[in-house]
Amino acid sequence: RQKRAEGKAKAEDLVFQAYDAKFPTEQERHPDSDAPPADAHDSERLLWLRDVAGINPAPWTVHDEAAPAQVAHHMIEATNTWGGQREAFDYEIDGIVFKVDALETRDLLGMTAHHPRWALAWKFPPEEATSILLEVTWQTGRTGAVTPVARIAPQSVGGVTVEHTTLHNVGEVERLNVQLGDRVLIVRRGDVIPKIESSMGPGVKEDLANRFHADGSVFEEAMPDVGPIQIPTQCPACQAALTPDGAFIRCVNTMCDARTSRAILYWCRSLEMDGIGEKLVDQLLQSDMVQSIPDLYRLQQAELESIDRMGEKSAVNVLNELNKTKSLKLSSFLHALGLPGIGPELATAVAQRFTSFGQMMRWVDSAGASAGHADFGPEVDEKGKAYTENQAIRSLCEVDGIGSKVAIQVRDGLHQRSTMLNDLASIIEVTDEPKAADSGPLTGMTLCLTGSLQRPRKEVQLTIKAAGGKVVGSVSSQLDVLVAGEKAGSKLAKAEKLGLTVWTEQQLHEACQAGDRPGAEQGLAEENQGATQSQGTDSKQPSLFDYS
């Protein structure tokens, strides 16, 4: 049983509570094993867990009503009931899950790339508590954003003692209209992230009574001096003047130690380097061995060994990790820079647009053109309306998911780092990114991989994407092809049950190379595609209420 504790969960008398049961397929099952239960409903599996396996499942109820209004009524009723019982449990619960009970209907609803369409998780409202705002400090992040961090009198919220919480940005400080010494309402968003929700006016010294730190020691501070939160005008790390940017204030000094430290950490973590953590990065910066990302790749073993608690073995490990990243695809390079608003997916899309480091940097130069400059391009559209952005920015906005704001962030982020980027590209190899396939032998097809493949799975996924296909992680009736390697298990069994096309890895290779689907499977693939198209005449996505 998971007991509530101050700051972390204490494991006392742990009891496992299951929510599902999976059984091996006919091919996977040991000959001496009993046949699995032939369940048609999820609730039957839960009963099997309780009555046969002796495992206590999480509490559940089943509602057989088919009418959407009745189902919706029970969903609301269940949410209110379980939410009201939270405090009665000896363990933390943060929400309720609604599922379609019939397994066959689940197969019809299918899955997205990352979640089932037959289930819905509903979070309860966050728990609330009050505290006193004691102090606000400011921290500079890797993008230059200077963020306020509040220190509050220790307060238990949802079983966790909270003493610090972010105030996000200057705009949030102004919106809350909160001052030092105020009584504040604290919540944990999603029962995880602490947040100041509102100010409740000035606090009194009695508000600080009977409070304890997470380690159990008594909180003994006095009330702070009442007053407004001071908004800094200089970077707390490098003292450079701060620049307003909407709700934020930013340090634009690219040589700021705080920005550099977090940029280096982001680079290393994005590229999954082991052994290069916050402490080592701070030591490298303080010793002036490193002042930017390119300096990492100039480090020598003797330099590393001179750092406190860094022996020969550790130094060699660090250099080995760095050497692994001396050749990067443009998408990986772009993502690891940590530009605002650019995650791994958008980094790939942007890299496919530019294809090479050189073209990307030439785009940066063009993207800075103002109206009247030759690089601005046409100044009005076909209707005579003036363009607000130049042609380079407009071209990047053609990439799905990128608007003018993100395009400008990309331009500014690359421009501000241009000297460092050119230096970095002279030390490591930034390889070209293949263009996104406008059309290919697998265009419009959704594929899933299962079993042991001859080539690395990531390589096979890239091959499919290069041929225009989409890779998903689960089997559903909407899947076009399952690519099955050796020891393929439950996914293969499910695909066969649904009558889906199954290819070997060799057949996938032939389809990608020849621009055609393998002969033996082509008819079935076309049949599946035709079925998908006929079902697609109704563009409405199936919902939980479409099946009874």
KABEL-V251970 format. One record per residue. N is the residue number from 1. OMEGA is omega in whole degrees, -180 to 180 (* if undefined). Layout:
n:N omega:OMEGA
n:N omega:OMEGA
This chain:
n:1 omega:-179
n:2 omega:-178
n:3 omega:173
n:4 omega:-180
n:5 omega:178
n:6 omega:175
n:7 omega:180
n:8 omega:-179
n:9 omega:175
n:10 omega:-179
n:11 omega:178
n:12 omega:177
n:13 omega:-176
n:14 omega:177
n:15 omega:-180
n:16 omega:176
n:17 omega:-178
n:18 omega:174
n:19 omega:180
n:20 omega:177
n:21 omega:177
n:22 omega:-178
n:23 omega:179
n:24 omega:177
n:25 omega:179
n:26 omega:-179
n:27 omega:-175
n:28 omega:-171
n:29 omega:176
n:30 omega:-178
n:31 omega:-178
n:32 omega:-178
n:33 omega:176
n:34 omega:176
n:35 omega:-180
n:36 omega:179
n:37 omega:180
n:38 omega:-176
n:39 omega:174
n:40 omega:-177
n:41 omega:178
n:42 omega:-179
n:43 omega:177
n:44 omega:177
n:45 omega:179
n:46 omega:177
n:47 omega:177
n:48 omega:178
n:49 omega:-176
n:50 omega:-169
n:51 omega:-177
n:52 omega:-177
n:53 omega:180
n:54 omega:179
n:55 omega:-177
n:56 omega:179
n:57 omega:172
n:58 omega:-178
n:59 omega:179
n:60 omega:172
n:61 omega:180
n:62 omega:178
n:63 omega:-174
n:64 omega:-176
n:65 omega:-178
n:66 omega:-176
n:67 omega:-179
n:68 omega:-179
n:69 omega:179
n:70 omega:179
n:71 omega:-180
n:72 omega:179
n:73 omega:-179
n:74 omega:178
n:75 omega:179
n:76 omega:-180
n:77 omega:180
n:78 omega:179
n:79 omega:-180
n:80 omega:-179
n:81 omega:-177
n:82 omega:178
n:83 omega:180
n:84 omega:-178
n:85 omega:-175
n:86 omega:-176
n:87 omega:-177
n:88 omega:-178
n:89 omega:177
n:90 omega:180
n:91 omega:-177
n:92 omega:167
n:93 omega:-177
n:94 omega:180
n:95 omega:-178
n:96 omega:-179
n:97 omega:175
n:98 omega:-179
n:99 omega:168
n:100 omega:-174
n:101 omega:-176
n:102 omega:-177
n:103 omega:180
n:104 omega:178
n:105 omega:176
n:106 omega:179
n:107 omega:179
n:108 omega:180
n:109 omega:175
n:110 omega:-174
n:111 omega:164
n:112 omega:-180
n:113 omega:-176
n:114 omega:176
n:115 omega:178
n:116 omega:176
n:117 omega:-177
n:118 omega:180
n:119 omega:180
n:120 omega:177
n:121 omega:-179
n:122 omega:-179
n:123 omega:175
n:124 omega:174
n:125 omega:-178
n:126 omega:175
n:127 omega:-176
n:128 omega:175
n:129 omega:180
n:130 omega:177
n:131 omega:179
n:132 omega:177
n:133 omega:-175
n:134 omega:-171
n:135 omega:174
n:136 omega:174
n:137 omega:-176
n:138 omega:-178
n:139 omega:179
n:140 omega:-180
n:141 omega:-175
n:142 omega:179
n:143 omega:-179
n:144 omega:179
n:145 omega:179
n:146 omega:-168
n:147 omega:176
n:148 omega:177
n:149 omega:-177
n:150 omega:169
n:151 omega:-177
n:152 omega:173
n:153 omega:-175
n:154 omega:-177
n:155 omega:177
n:156 omega:177
n:157 omega:180
n:158 omega:176
n:159 omega:-179
n:160 omega:178
n:161 omega:-179
n:162 omega:176
n:163 omega:178
n:164 omega:177
n:165 omega:179
n:166 omega:172
n:167 omega:172
n:168 omega:-176
n:169 omega:-179
n:170 omega:180
n:171 omega:179
n:172 omega:177
n:173 omega:-180
n:174 omega:-180
n:175 omega:-179
n:176 omega:-177
n:177 omega:-176
n:178 omega:179
n:179 omega:173
n:180 omega:-179
n:181 omega:179
n:182 omega:167
n:183 omega:-175
n:184 omega:177
n:185 omega:-177
n:186 omega:172
n:187 omega:171
n:188 omega:-178
n:189 omega:-176
n:190 omega:-177
n:191 omega:-180
n:192 omega:-170
n:193 omega:179
n:194 omega:-177
n:195 omega:171
n:196 omega:-175
n:197 omega:-178
n:198 omega:173
n:199 omega:-180
n:200 omega:179
n:201 omega:-177
n:202 omega:177
n:203 omega:176
n:204 omega:-174
n:205 omega:179
n:206 omega:179
n:207 omega:-179
n:208 omega:-176
n:209 omega:174
n:210 omega:177
n:211 omega:-176
n:212 omega:175
n:213 omega:-178
n:214 omega:180
n:215 omega:178
n:216 omega:-180
n:217 omega:-175
n:218 omega:174
n:219 omega:-172
n:220 omega:-179
n:221 omega:176
n:222 omega:177
n:223 omega:177
n:224 omega:174
n:225 omega:-179
n:226 omega:179
n:227 omega:-179
n:228 omega:175
n:229 omega:-179
n:230 omega:178
n:231 omega:-177
n:232 omega:174
n:233 omega:178
n:234 omega:178
n:235 omega:180
n:236 omega:-178
n:237 omega:-174
n:238 omega:178
n:239 omega:176
n:240 omega:179
n:241 omega:-179
n:242 omega:-178
n:243 omega:176
n:244 omega:178
n:245 omega:-177
n:246 omega:180
n:247 omega:-175
n:248 omega:164
n:249 omega:-172
n:250 omega:168
n:251 omega:-178
n:252 omega:177
n:253 omega:-177
n:254 omega:179
n:255 omega:179
n:256 omega:-177
n:257 omega:-179
n:258 omega:178
n:259 omega:-178
n:260 omega:-179
n:261 omega:-177
n:262 omega:177
n:263 omega:179
n:264 omega:178
n:265 omega:180
n:266 omega:177
n:267 omega:-176
n:268 omega:-179
n:269 omega:180
n:270 omega:-180
n:271 omega:173
n:272 omega:176
n:273 omega:177
n:274 omega:173
n:275 omega:178
n:276 omega:-177
n:277 omega:-175
n:278 omega:-178
n:279 omega:-179
n:280 omega:179
n:281 omega:178
n:282 omega:178
n:283 omega:180
n:284 omega:179
n:285 omega:-178
n:286 omega:180
n:287 omega:-179
n:288 omega:174
n:289 omega:-177
n:290 omega:176
n:291 omega:179
n:292 omega:-179
n:293 omega:-180
n:294 omega:-179
n:295 omega:177
n:296 omega:-174
n:297 omega:175
n:298 omega:-177
n:299 omega:177
n:300 omega:-177
n:301 omega:-178
n:302 omega:178
n:303 omega:-179
n:304 omega:-179
n:305 omega:180
n:306 omega:180
n:307 omega:-179
n:308 omega:177
n:309 omega:177
n:310 omega:-179
n:311 omega:-177
n:312 omega:-177
n:313 omega:180
n:314 omega:180
n:315 omega:179
n:316 omega:179
n:317 omega:179
n:318 omega:180
n:319 omega:178
n:320 omega:179
n:321 omega:179
n:322 omega:-179
n:323 omega:179
n:324 omega:-176
n:325 omega:179
n:326 omega:173
n:327 omega:-175
n:328 omega:170
n:329 omega:-178
n:330 omega:-180
n:331 omega:179
n:332 omega:178
n:333 omega:-177
n:334 omega:180
n:335 omega:-176
n:336 omega:177
n:337 omega:178
n:338 omega:177
n:339 omega:-180
n:340 omega:175
n:341 omega:-176
n:342 omega:174
n:343 omega:-176
n:344 omega:-178
n:345 omega:179
n:346 omega:177
n:347 omega:178
n:348 omega:-179
n:349 omega:179
n:350 omega:-180
n:351 omega:178
n:352 omega:177
n:353 omega:-178
n:354 omega:-178
n:355 omega:-179
n:356 omega:179
n:357 omega:-178
n:358 omega:179
n:359 omega:179
n:360 omega:-178
n:361 omega:175
n:362 omega:176
n:363 omega:180
n:364 omega:179
n:365 omega:-179
n:366 omega:-175
n:367 omega:178
n:368 omega:-176
n:369 omega:177
n:370 omega:-179
n:371 omega:-178
n:372 omega:178
n:373 omega:-177
n:374 omega:-178
n:375 omega:-179
n:376 omega:-177
n:377 omega:179
n:378 omega:-176
n:379 omega:177
n:380 omega:177
n:381 omega:-176
n:382 omega:179
n:383 omega:178
n:384 omega:180
n:385 omega:-176
n:386 omega:174
n:387 omega:177
n:388 omega:-179
n:389 omega:-179
n:390 omega:-174
n:391 omega:-180
n:392 omega:178
n:393 omega:-179
n:394 omega:-179
n:395 omega:179
n:396 omega:178
n:397 omega:176
n:398 omega:178
n:399 omega:-179
n:400 omega:178
n:401 omega:-179
n:402 omega:174
n:403 omega:-176
n:404 omega:-179
n:405 omega:180
n:406 omega:179
n:407 omega:179
n:408 omega:176
n:409 omega:178
n:410 omega:180
n:411 omega:-177
n:412 omega:-180
n:413 omega:179
n:414 omega:180
n:415 omega:-179
n:416 omega:-178
n:417 omega:-170
n:418 omega:179
n:419 omega:179
n:420 omega:-178
n:421 omega:179
n:422 omega:176
n:423 omega:-179
n:424 omega:-179
n:425 omega:177
n:426 omega:-178
n:427 omega:180
n:428 omega:179
n:429 omega:175
n:430 omega:-174
n:431 omega:-177
n:432 omega:178
n:433 omega:177
n:434 omega:176
n:435 omega:176
n:436 omega:-178
n:437 omega:175
n:438 omega:177
n:439 omega:-180
n:440 omega:-178
n:441 omega:-179
n:442 omega:-179
n:443 omega:179
n:444 omega:-178
n:445 omega:176
n:446 omega:-176
n:447 omega:177
n:448 omega:-179
n:449 omega:176
n:450 omega:178
n:451 omega:-180
n:452 omega:-179
n:453 omega:-179
n:454 omega:178
n:455 omega:176
n:456 omega:-176
n:457 omega:-179
n:458 omega:179
n:459 omega:178
n:460 omega:178
n:461 omega:179
n:462 omega:178
n:463 omega:179
n:464 omega:-180
n:465 omega:179
n:466 omega:179
n:467 omega:176
n:468 omega:-178
n:469 omega:178
n:470 omega:-179
n:471 omega:176
n:472 omega:-173
n:473 omega:-176
n:474 omega:-180
n:475 omega:175
n:476 omega:-180
n:477 omega:-179
n:478 omega:179
n:479 omega:178
n:480 omega:-175
n:481 omega:169
n:482 omega:176
n:483 omega:-172
n:484 omega:173
n:485 omega:179
n:486 omega:178
n:487 omega:175
n:488 omega:-173
n:489 omega:-170
n:490 omega:179
n:491 omega:179
n:492 omega:179
n:493 omega:-180
n:494 omega:179
n:495 omega:179
n:496 omega:179
n:497 omega:-179
n:498 omega:179
n:499 omega:-178
n:500 omega:176
n:501 omega:178
n:502 omega:177
n:503 omega:167
n:504 omega:178
n:505 omega:179
n:506 omega:178
n:507 omega:175
n:508 omega:179
n:509 omega:180
n:510 omega:-180
n:511 omega:-179
n:512 omega:-177
n:513 omega:-173
n:514 omega:-178
n:515 omega:-180
n:516 omega:177
n:517 omega:-177
n:518 omega:-173
n:519 omega:-175
n:520 omega:-175
n:521 omega:-170
n:522 omega:-178
n:523 omega:-179
n:524 omega:179
n:525 omega:179
n:526 omega:179
n:527 omega:179
n:528 omega:-179
n:529 omega:178
n:530 omega:178
n:531 omega:179
n:532 omega:-179
n:533 omega:-180
n:534 omega:177
n:535 omega:-176
n:536 omega:179
n:537 omega:173
n:538 omega:-173
n:539 omega:-179
n:540 omega:178
n:541 omega:177
n:542 omega:179
n:543 omega:179
n:544 omega:-176
n:545 omega:-176
n:546 omega:-176
n:547 omega:178
n:548 omega:*
